[in-house]
Amino acid sequence: MNSLISEFQTMLSFENVKWDAVVEATYETIYMTVIATLVSFIIGLILGIILFLSNKSQTTVSKPLYGTTSFLVNLFRAIPFIILIILLMPFTKAIMGTVMGSNGALPALIIGAAPFYARLVEIGLKEIDKGVIEAAESMGANTWTIIWKVLIPESLPALLSGITVTSIMLVGSTAIAGVIGAGGLGNLAYMVGFTRNQPDVTLVATVVILIIVFIIQIVGDFVSKAVDKR
């Protein structure tokens, strides 16, 4: 009991916390989250549109395209993130020159998040009123026009809500990546807080991660509601 009280007091005293290390770890987490979110948004949007259009079309080309894209999306979504990092180490080393640090975590973060967001994009596009798409098609709009003038504008609130969820997932993924040397708050919480038995460091890292998540959620909800004209 006394040891438990002592540990709790140490946690609240923050005597082991080096705030410059916390700031650096926070920057690394935000860096990984922002870069991975931006790239995942682009790749996921493309994949989601391909899934939607190829599933909607009845041509002989669209069915194999949908099947292939859907298989790849489901495959990478099904692989646990910690295993994905390990599997991608040779690929990461080849394109990034390292498997350590924030940059070394980016390929796994992007490949893990983009398929997840692609499914959210597909779901958002399916919610669009079919009459709007059919009206554009009847006026002679080509595929690119339908994508830019109908699909994206009509599904924008859903797309923004989806990328908010994806960003929050990425924050959690950066913490997992930090355990194997990617840096960030996850690395700080595990390598310093856990392995050195410094619970105050783990507590601070956890609180900062929660703050980041809350900020992303608040900003995402605000922007999504702002663009929703329904």
Legacy VTK file of the C-alpha trace (Angstrom):
# vtk DataFile Version 3.0
C-alpha trace
ASCII
DATASET POLYDATA
POINTS 230 float
0.000 0.000 0.000
2.797 2.387 0.914
4.609 1.636 -2.343
1.418 2.353 -4.263
0.982 5.698 -2.506
4.635 6.537 -3.135
4.270 5.744 -6.830
1.140 7.868 -7.044
2.926 10.791 -5.393
5.834 10.448 -7.817
3.404 10.459 -10.714
1.818 13.707 -9.582
5.106 15.418 -8.731
6.434 15.154 -12.322
9.951 15.048 -10.913
11.169 12.787 -13.731
9.584 14.777 -16.558
11.975 16.617 -18.856
9.744 19.130 -20.535
12.070 19.752 -23.466
11.827 16.026 -24.241
8.035 16.251 -24.002
7.984 19.173 -26.446
10.226 17.308 -28.893
8.130 14.147 -28.620
4.946 16.170 -29.153
6.425 17.746 -32.277
7.371 14.304 -33.627
3.867 12.959 -32.991
2.227 15.953 -34.672
4.689 15.732 -37.588
3.933 12.049 -38.194
0.182 12.589 -37.809
-0.026 15.593 -40.148
2.118 14.129 -42.940
0.453 10.717 -42.755
-3.020 12.316 -42.678
-2.375 14.472 -45.740
-0.969 11.622 -47.822
-3.612 9.175 -46.586
-6.300 11.690 -47.522
-5.063 11.876 -51.110
-4.501 8.141 -51.568
-7.655 7.173 -49.682
-9.767 9.622 -51.674
-8.482 8.184 -54.959
-9.029 4.600 -53.821
-12.486 5.415 -52.453
-13.569 7.042 -55.709
-12.241 4.065 -57.683
-14.184 1.705 -55.426
-17.377 3.725 -55.806
-17.205 4.244 -59.573
-16.054 0.709 -60.416
-18.772 -0.807 -58.228
-21.371 1.495 -59.754
-20.356 0.772 -63.334
-21.410 -2.413 -65.095
-18.600 -2.609 -67.679
-16.326 -5.641 -68.043
-13.353 -3.547 -66.908
-14.974 -2.184 -63.745
-15.703 -5.510 -62.055
-12.068 -6.753 -62.013
-10.939 -3.242 -61.037
-13.339 -3.164 -58.107
-12.410 -6.691 -57.051
-8.671 -5.968 -57.135
-8.940 -2.606 -55.360
-11.344 -3.963 -52.764
-9.061 -6.944 -52.068
-6.002 -4.714 -51.537
-7.946 -2.322 -49.312
-9.303 -5.171 -47.194
-5.888 -6.832 -47.047
-4.021 -3.848 -45.633
-6.894 -2.956 -43.310
-6.790 -6.466 -41.846
-3.083 -6.490 -40.975
-2.428 -5.354 -37.377
-0.389 -2.162 -37.410
2.534 -3.492 -35.375
2.894 -6.403 -37.829
2.545 -4.046 -40.790
5.492 -2.003 -39.536
7.650 -5.122 -39.385
6.537 -6.381 -42.804
7.276 -3.027 -44.416
10.755 -2.590 -42.942
12.595 -3.557 -46.182
10.319 -1.272 -48.208
10.697 1.538 -45.678
14.481 1.152 -45.669
14.540 1.292 -49.473
12.500 4.476 -49.877
13.259 6.362 -46.653
16.815 5.196 -46.001
15.939 4.290 -42.421
13.404 2.359 -40.399
13.931 4.475 -37.281
12.623 7.872 -36.277
9.577 9.787 -37.461
10.335 9.434 -41.170
10.848 5.703 -40.787
7.289 5.350 -39.457
5.582 7.277 -42.269
5.264 4.486 -44.895
3.590 2.120 -42.427
1.331 4.889 -41.100
0.218 5.854 -44.604
-0.234 2.308 -45.897
-2.175 1.439 -42.761
-4.439 4.505 -42.818
-5.126 5.068 -46.535
-7.181 1.847 -47.031
-9.120 2.610 -43.857
-9.989 6.073 -45.160
-10.770 4.670 -48.620
-13.650 2.659 -47.160
-14.952 5.746 -45.354
-14.802 7.646 -48.648
-16.733 4.880 -50.402
-19.389 4.918 -47.673
-19.652 8.713 -47.905
-20.073 8.597 -51.686
-22.791 5.963 -51.431
-24.829 8.377 -49.308
-25.103 10.857 -52.202
-28.572 11.061 -53.732
-28.468 8.982 -56.935
-30.705 11.540 -58.603
-27.965 14.177 -58.383
-25.462 11.906 -60.127
-27.994 10.823 -62.762
-28.885 14.455 -63.454
-25.221 15.290 -64.082
-24.854 12.272 -66.347
-27.976 13.206 -68.321
-26.490 16.641 -69.007
-23.436 15.023 -70.565
-20.985 15.437 -67.703
-17.933 13.216 -68.045
-16.392 11.206 -65.236
-13.934 13.922 -64.155
-16.694 16.531 -64.048
-18.898 14.248 -61.962
-16.019 13.619 -59.543
-15.083 17.290 -59.068
-18.509 18.908 -59.389
-20.784 16.294 -57.820
-19.128 13.514 -55.831
-16.606 15.512 -53.804
-18.817 18.576 -53.071
-21.864 16.473 -52.171
-19.913 14.144 -49.870
-17.586 16.769 -48.375
-19.003 16.656 -44.816
-18.638 12.864 -44.779
-15.127 13.103 -46.242
-14.078 15.542 -43.530
-15.634 13.437 -40.783
-13.814 10.437 -42.187
-10.426 12.128 -42.252
-11.020 13.284 -38.668
-11.547 9.685 -37.579
-8.506 8.632 -39.608
-6.335 11.340 -38.014
-7.321 10.196 -34.541
-6.501 6.615 -35.511
-3.116 7.812 -36.761
-2.340 9.443 -33.419
-2.820 6.049 -31.807
-0.717 4.408 -34.506
2.150 6.837 -33.917
2.129 5.767 -30.268
2.441 2.120 -31.339
5.200 3.011 -33.803
7.003 4.855 -31.024
7.398 1.620 -29.087
9.729 0.272 -31.794
11.763 3.437 -32.222
9.682 5.849 -34.283
9.940 8.610 -31.715
7.047 10.697 -30.522
4.968 10.471 -27.380
4.560 6.704 -27.639
8.318 6.299 -27.581
8.572 8.653 -24.611
5.856 6.828 -22.676
7.377 3.397 -23.271
11.147 3.875 -23.439
11.311 6.425 -20.641
8.108 6.092 -18.657
7.628 2.334 -18.668
11.109 0.819 -18.998
12.619 3.224 -16.466
9.657 2.991 -14.091
8.815 6.681 -14.349
4.996 6.756 -14.299
4.883 10.560 -14.276
6.475 10.584 -17.750
3.911 8.070 -18.989
1.108 10.164 -17.481
2.295 13.369 -19.164
2.699 11.619 -22.538
-0.808 10.170 -22.230
-2.358 13.528 -21.343
-0.655 15.245 -24.290
-1.891 12.519 -26.665
-5.431 12.989 -25.324
-5.174 16.754 -25.847
-4.063 16.226 -29.449
-6.973 13.838 -30.049
-9.494 16.255 -28.518
-8.188 19.127 -30.655
-8.435 17.046 -33.836
-11.983 15.981 -32.962
-13.148 19.507 -32.124
-11.611 21.047 -35.252
-12.885 18.184 -37.434
-16.446 18.480 -36.104
-16.427 22.258 -36.531
-15.196 22.163 -40.131
-17.540 19.309 -41.046
-20.557 21.197 -39.712
-19.402 24.411 -41.400
-19.378 22.833 -44.872
-22.585 20.832 -44.365
-25.318 22.766 -46.164
-28.073 20.241 -45.545
LINES 1 231
230 0 1 2 3 4 5 6 7 8 9 10 11 12 13 14 15 16 17 18 19 20 21 22 23 24 25 26 27 28 29 30 31 32 33 34 35 36 37 38 39 40 41 42 43 44 45 46 47 48 49 50 51 52 53 54 55 56 57 58 59 60 61 62 63 64 65 66 67 68 69 70 71 72 73 74 75 76 77 78 79 80 81 82 83 84 85 86 87 88 89 90 91 92 93 94 95 96 97 98 99 100 101 102 103 104 105 106 107 108 109 110 111 112 113 114 115 116 117 118 119 120 121 122 123 124 125 126 127 128 129 130 131 132 133 134 135 136 137 138 139 140 141 142 143 144 145 146 147 148 149 150 151 152 153 154 155 156 157 158 159 160 161 162 163 164 165 166 167 168 169 170 171 172 173 174 175 176 177 178 179 180 181 182 183 184 185 186 187 188 189 190 191 192 193 194 195 196 197 198 199 200 201 202 203 204 205 206 207 208 209 210 211 212 213 214 215 216 217 218 219 220 221 222 223 224 225 226 227 228 229
